[in-house]
Amino acid sequence: MTDTNKTTNQQWGGRFSEPVDAFVARFTASVEFDQRMAKQDIQGSIAHATMLAKVGVLTEDERDQIILGLTEIEQEIARGEFEWSVELEDVHMNIEARLTQKIGITGKKLHTGRSRNDQVATDIRLYMRDEIDFLLEEVTRLQQGILSLAERNTDTIMPGFTHLQTAQPVTFGHHLMAWYEMAQRDYERLADCRKRVNILPLGAAALAGTTYPIDRNMTADLLGFERPTYNSLDSVSDRDFAIEFTAAASITMMHLSRWAEELVMWTSAQFNFIFLPDRFCTGSSIMPQKKNPDVPELVRGKTGRVYGHLIGLLTLMKSQCLAYNKDNQEDKEPLFDTVDTLRGSLRAFADMIPAIEARGEYMYEAARRGFSTATDLADYLVRKGVAFRDAHEIVGKAVGFGVQEGRDLSEMSLEELQGFGDMIEQDVFEVLTLEGSVAARDHIGGTAPAQVKAAIERAKTELAAR
């Protein structure tokens, strides 16, 4: 005789007169991906049981049975011995069913005063809080790597670009500290996002709260949440924190992608600005000379999938009326993949950045091309009393001459330069050198080596205070 209950979720099957279709059971199940929240689900359940005993809904003996059973289940999962069932739909029902199997009817009392709606919202927040903490550590490690490379290159001169055209000379250390500032904002965004993640929805039950005398503040304290949520309808349906996290992740990935683009260019024969260790590269199946910067390229590519997850989550939520809807089951896979993608990308860059070696001679030679000290000559003329617009025109003519002659401004003779302005004197060559150009920008935020070193020290102080 066929077991008609085999594909029915026994936790709510009493309402139904026939079992769920096998395909529907698989289609609506989430256990294959939400089982990664098992640790958080057990953590939340232990706190819930502890609170229920405190308010008299459970006896102390029932509480202890539940906590012991959940602890044993957590160990089963850690050992890979737990049998996950699609028929039980999700991580919550799988764990609860196993608990009841282990300790009997007391296991069925655990769900008193809560719903899967507030339970899953709590699990996701616990999971995201843990992941954000890890990601913050990875951003910090990445920043430390940036500082390490920048500290070795405070005096290494390279061309600064606008429109990917040589603009003005800067130091490689200064360029890297721009990366540091981006990463600092990424850290601050994630830390700020964590504040809104760290609010407890448990106790909202299905949507309206519960008639049991629960103590939500106690549960919040037990789980390390800042406070409980203030509206039960919003508690179970809110996914702003997931969208906000994915938005922050998208910005971080955008930064990594920008850096990746520069690394790809800099490793090319056309630039040859840096050496990327072989362990971060691969070869070609047909061209033996190739050394491909696959790690930065892949991170650049993965950025798109995180952007897609952000749009997907926004679209998921845009038409949902209050309160919980089954649509929200679709929040987890894009959220989990965003976490995994960002985690992997940050790790790759945190490992790779400090291993980069600058090829200073190629950077310096590139900075000598493209008349990168033209602005310095204009500033020189202004200090000699020439209006800036007139100075701009004079320098433009000098650059035009240099293009025709194939020579940089610093390679022209004093007589040639004086042909464009008789106020030019011998001291002009002090500002036309690359070293003089970068050293002259000696203010907070400037590219002067002294300022780069000061910026690195400030950054070290910031990191030490975390």
C-alpha positions in Angstrom: 0.0 0.0 0.0 1.3 3.4 -1.0 2.2 5.8 1.8 0.1 8.8 0.8 1.8 11.1 3.3 5.3 10.5 2.0 5.5 13.7 0.0 3.4 15.8 2.5 5.1 18.1 4.9 3.9 16.6 8.1 4.2 19.9 10.0 1.3 21.4 8.1 -0.2 18.4 6.3 -3.4 18.3 8.5 -5.1 20.9 6.3 -4.6 19.0 3.1 -6.7 16.0 1.8 -4.1 14.7 -0.6 -0.3 14.7 -0.7 1.7 17.4 -2.5 2.6 16.4 -6.0 6.2 15.1 -6.1 7.2 17.8 -8.7 5.5 20.6 -6.7 7.3 19.4 -3.6 10.6 19.7 -5.4 9.6 23.0 -7.0 8.6 24.7 -3.8 11.4 23.2 -1.6 14.3 25.4 -0.6 16.3 23.0 1.5 18.9 22.4 -1.1 20.1 26.0 -0.7 18.8 27.2 2.6 20.5 24.4 4.6 23.5 26.6 4.7 21.6 28.5 7.4 21.4 25.4 9.7 23.8 26.9 12.2 21.8 30.1 12.5 18.5 28.2 12.6 19.6 26.2 15.5 21.1 29.2 17.2 17.7 31.0 16.9 15.7 28.0 18.1 17.9 27.7 21.2 17.3 31.3 22.1 13.6 30.9 21.4 13.3 27.9 23.6 15.3 29.6 26.4 12.9 32.6 26.2 9.8 30.3 26.2 11.0 28.6 29.4 11.7 32.0 31.0 8.1 33.2 30.4 6.6 29.8 31.5 5.5 28.5 28.1 8.0 25.6 28.4 9.2 23.9 31.5 12.9 24.0 32.2 13.1 20.2 31.5 11.5 20.7 28.1 13.9 23.6 27.4 16.9 21.4 28.3 15.6 18.5 26.1 15.2 20.9 23.2 18.6 22.5 23.6 20.4 19.1 24.0 18.5 17.8 20.9 19.4 20.8 18.8 23.0 20.7 19.9 23.2 17.0 18.8 21.6 17.9 15.5 24.2 20.6 14.9 26.9 18.0 15.5 25.2 15.6 13.1 25.2 18.3 10.4 28.8 19.2 11.1 29.8 15.6 10.7 27.8 15.3 7.4 25.5 12.7 8.9 22.3 14.6 8.8 19.8 13.4 6.2 18.2 16.4 4.4 14.7 15.8 3.0 13.1 17.7 0.1 9.7 16.5 1.3 10.2 18.6 4.4 10.7 21.7 2.3 13.3 23.8 4.1 16.0 23.9 6.7 13.6 24.8 9.5 11.2 21.8 9.0 14.1 19.4 8.5 15.7 20.3 11.8 12.3 20.4 13.6 11.3 17.0 12.3 14.7 15.5 13.3 14.3 17.1 16.8 10.9 15.6 17.2 12.3 12.2 16.1 15.0 12.5 18.7 13.1 13.8 21.8 9.5 13.1 21.0 6.5 15.4 21.5 8.6 18.0 23.3 10.2 18.7 19.9 6.8 19.8 18.6 6.5 22.5 21.3 9.5 24.4 20.0 7.5 26.2 17.3 5.2 27.7 19.9 4.9 31.5 19.6 6.7 31.7 16.2 6.1 31.1 12.5 8.4 30.1 9.7 7.9 33.6 8.4 9.6 35.3 11.4 12.0 32.3 11.8 13.4 32.5 8.3 13.7 36.3 8.6 15.7 35.8 11.7 17.9 33.1 10.2 18.8 35.3 7.2 19.7 38.2 9.5 21.9 35.9 11.7 23.5 34.5 8.6 24.1 37.9 7.0 25.5 39.3 10.2 28.1 36.5 10.3 29.0 36.9 6.7 29.3 40.7 6.9 31.7 40.3 9.9 33.8 38.0 7.8 33.7 40.3 4.7 34.7 43.2 6.9 37.8 41.2 7.9 38.5 40.5 4.2 38.2 44.2 3.3 40.6 45.0 6.1 43.1 42.4 4.8 42.8 43.9 1.3 43.5 47.3 2.7 46.5 46.0 4.5 47.8 44.6 1.2 47.2 47.9 -0.6 49.2 49.7 2.1 52.0 47.2 1.9 52.4 47.7 -1.9 51.9 51.5 -1.6 54.6 51.7 1.1 57.1 50.1 -1.2 56.2 52.6 -4.0 55.9 56.1 -2.4 58.6 57.4 -4.7 57.8 55.3 -7.8 56.7 57.7 -10.6 54.0 56.8 -13.1 51.7 58.7 -15.4 48.4 59.7 -14.0 45.6 59.4 -16.6 42.4 61.1 -17.5 40.4 59.7 -20.4 43.2 57.0 -20.4 45.5 59.8 -21.8 48.7 60.8 -19.9 47.7 63.8 -17.8 50.2 64.5 -14.9 52.8 62.5 -13.2 51.9 60.8 -9.9 53.4 58.2 -7.7 52.3 54.6 -7.8 51.9 54.8 -4.1 49.5 57.7 -4.5 47.5 55.7 -7.1 47.3 52.8 -4.8 46.0 55.0 -1.9 43.1 55.9 -4.2 42.3 52.2 -4.1 42.6 52.3 -0.3 40.0 55.1 -0.1 37.6 53.2 -2.2 38.0 50.1 0.0 37.5 52.3 3.1 34.1 53.4 1.8 33.3 49.8 1.1 34.1 48.9 4.7 32.0 51.7 6.0 29.0 50.8 3.8 29.1 47.2 4.9 29.5 48.2 8.6 26.6 50.6 8.3 24.5 47.9 6.5 25.2 45.6 9.4 23.3 48.0 11.8 20.1 47.4 9.9 20.7 43.7 9.6 21.1 43.4 13.3 17.4 43.9 14.2 15.4 40.9 15.5 12.1 39.9 13.7 11.5 36.8 15.8 8.3 37.1 17.7 6.4 38.7 14.8 5.1 35.2 14.1 3.2 34.8 10.9 2.4 38.5 10.5 0.4 39.8 13.5 2.4 38.7 16.5 1.5 36.0 19.0 -0.9 35.6 21.9 1.8 33.9 24.0 3.6 36.1 26.7 6.9 36.2 24.8 9.8 38.5 25.8 11.3 39.7 22.5 13.9 41.9 24.2 15.2 38.8 26.0 15.5 36.9 22.7 17.2 39.9 21.1 19.8 40.0 23.9 20.4 36.2 23.7 21.1 36.4 20.0 23.1 39.6 20.1 20.6 41.8 18.2 20.5 45.5 18.8 16.7 45.4 19.5 13.5 43.7 18.2 11.7 45.0 15.2 8.7 47.3 16.0 6.1 46.2 13.5 5.1 42.6 12.9 3.9 43.1 9.4 7.1 44.7 8.3 9.2 42.2 10.3 8.3 39.2 8.2 8.1 40.9 4.8 11.1 43.2 5.0 14.0 42.3 2.7 15.5 45.8 2.6 18.6 44.6 4.5 19.3 42.0 1.8 18.9 44.5 -1.0 21.1 47.0 0.8 23.7 44.4 1.3 23.6 43.5 -2.4 23.8 47.2 -3.3 26.9 47.6 -1.1 28.4 44.4 -2.6 27.7 45.8 -6.1 29.7 49.0 -5.3 32.5 46.9 -3.8 32.6 44.7 -6.9 32.6 47.8 -9.1 35.7 49.0 -7.3 37.4 45.6 -7.7 36.4 45.6 -11.4 38.0 49.0 -11.9 41.2 47.8 -10.2 41.0 44.6 -12.3 40.9 46.6 -15.5 44.0 48.5 -14.5 45.8 45.3 -13.6 44.9 43.7 -16.9 46.3 46.7 -18.8 49.3 47.1 -16.6 50.4 43.5 -17.1 50.2 43.8 -20.9 53.3 44.2 -23.0 51.9 47.6 -24.1 52.2 48.9 -20.5 54.4 46.5 -18.6 53.9 48.5 -15.4 53.7 45.5 -13.0 54.7 41.9 -12.6 51.8 39.6 -11.5 53.0 36.4 -9.9 52.4 33.2 -11.9 50.0 31.8 -9.3 47.4 34.5 -10.2 47.7 33.8 -14.0 47.1 31.0 -16.5 48.6 30.2 -19.9 47.1 29.7 -23.3 46.2 26.3 -24.9 47.8 27.3 -28.2 50.1 30.3 -27.7 53.1 29.2 -25.4 54.2 32.8 -24.8 50.9 33.9 -23.1 50.5 34.7 -19.5 46.9 35.7 -18.9 45.8 37.7 -15.8 42.8 35.4 -15.3 42.2 36.3 -11.6 41.5 40.1 -12.3 39.7 39.2 -15.5 37.4 36.8 -13.7 36.7 39.3 -10.9 35.8 41.8 -13.5 33.4 39.3 -15.1 31.8 38.3 -11.8 30.9 41.9 -11.1 28.0 41.6 -13.6 26.4 38.7 -11.8 26.3 40.7 -8.5 24.7 43.6 -10.4 22.2 41.1 -11.7 21.4 39.9 -8.2 20.7 43.4 -7.1 18.2 44.0 -9.9 16.7 40.6 -9.3 16.1 41.3 -5.6 14.6 44.8 -6.3 12.3 43.3 -8.9 11.4 40.4 -6.5 10.1 42.9 -3.9 8.6 45.6 -6.1 5.1 44.3 -6.4 4.6 42.5 -3.0 1.8 43.6 -0.8 2.1 43.0 3.0 3.0 40.7 4.5 5.0 37.5 3.7 4.6 36.0 0.3 6.2 32.8 -1.2 8.0 35.0 -3.6 10.5 35.7 -0.8 11.9 32.2 -1.1 13.6 33.6 -4.2 15.7 36.0 -2.1 18.1 33.4 -0.8 19.9 32.2 -3.9 20.9 35.6 -5.3 21.8 36.7 -1.8 23.9 33.6 -1.1 25.6 33.9 -4.5 26.4 37.5 -3.8 28.0 36.6 -0.5 30.0 33.8 -2.1 31.1 36.0 -5.1 32.1 38.9 -3.0 33.9 36.7 -0.5 35.9 35.0 -3.2 36.7 38.2 -5.1 37.9 39.9 -1.9 40.0 36.9 -1.0 41.6 36.8 -4.4 42.5 40.5 -4.4 43.7 40.4 -0.7 46.0 37.6 -1.6 47.2 39.1 -4.9 47.7 42.9 -4.3 50.7 42.6 -1.9 52.3 40.1 -4.2 52.4 42.6 -7.1 55.8 44.0 -8.1 56.0 47.4 -9.7 58.2 47.9 -12.8 59.3 51.4 -12.0 61.5 51.9 -15.0 58.6 51.3 -17.4 56.3 53.5 -15.4 58.9 56.3 -15.3 59.5 56.1 -19.1 55.7 56.2 -19.7 55.4 59.3 -17.5 58.1 61.0 -19.6 55.9 60.6 -22.7 52.8 62.6 -23.3 54.0 66.0 -21.9 52.8 65.1 -18.4 54.5 68.2 -16.9 52.6 70.7 -19.2 50.4 71.9 -16.3 53.6 72.4 -14.2 54.9 74.8 -16.9 51.6 76.6 -17.0 51.7 77.0 -13.2 55.3 78.2 -13.5 54.2 81.0 -15.9 51.3 82.0 -13.6 53.8 82.5 -10.8 55.8 84.7 -13.2 52.7 87.0 -13.5 51.1 85.5 -16.6 47.3 85.1 -16.6 46.4 81.4 -16.5 44.5 81.4 -19.8 47.5 83.1 -21.5 49.8 80.6 -19.8 47.6 77.7 -21.1 47.9 79.0 -24.7 51.7 79.4 -24.4 52.2 75.9 -23.1 49.8 74.6 -25.8 52.1 76.0 -28.4 55.2 74.6 -26.7 53.6 71.1 -26.6 52.7 71.5 -30.3 56.3 72.2 -31.1 57.3 69.2 -28.9 55.0 66.9 -30.9 56.5 68.0 -34.2 60.1 67.5 -32.8 59.3 64.3 -30.9 60.7 65.8 -27.7 59.3 66.3 -24.2 59.2 69.8 -22.6 62.0 68.8 -20.3 64.2 67.9 -23.4 63.9 71.4 -25.0 66.6 74.0 -24.5 66.1 77.1 -22.5 66.3 79.2 -25.8 63.6 77.1 -27.4 61.3 77.5 -24.4 61.9 81.2 -24.2 60.7 81.4 -27.8 57.2 80.9 -26.4 57.7 83.3 -23.5 60.6 85.5 -22.6 59.7 85.3 -18.9 60.9 81.7 -18.8 64.2 81.3 -17.0 66.7 78.6 -16.1 64.7 77.6 -13.0 61.9 76.2 -15.3 63.7 72.9 -15.5 63.1 72.4 -11.7 59.3 72.1 -12.5 59.7 70.2 -15.7 61.2 67.1 -14.2 58.9 64.3 -13.1 60.4 64.4 -9.6 59.9 68.1 -9.3 56.3 67.8 -10.5 55.2 65.2 -7.9 57.2 66.8 -5.1 55.5 70.2 -5.8 52.0 68.8 -4.9 52.8 68.7 -1.2 49.5 69.1 0.5 46.9 66.7 2.0 45.6 64.5 -0.8 48.5 65.4 -3.1 50.8 63.0 -4.8 54.1 64.2 -3.2 55.9 61.3 -1.7 55.8 62.9 1.7 52.0 63.2 1.5 51.7 59.6 0.4 53.8 58.4 3.4 51.6 60.5 5.6 48.4 59.0 4.1 49.8 55.5 4.7 50.4 56.3 8.3 46.9 57.7 8.7 45.5 54.6 7.2 47.6 52.3 9.5 46.1 54.2 12.4 42.6 53.7 11.1 43.1 50.0 10.7 44.7 49.6 14.1 41.6 51.2 15.7 39.2 48.6 14.3 
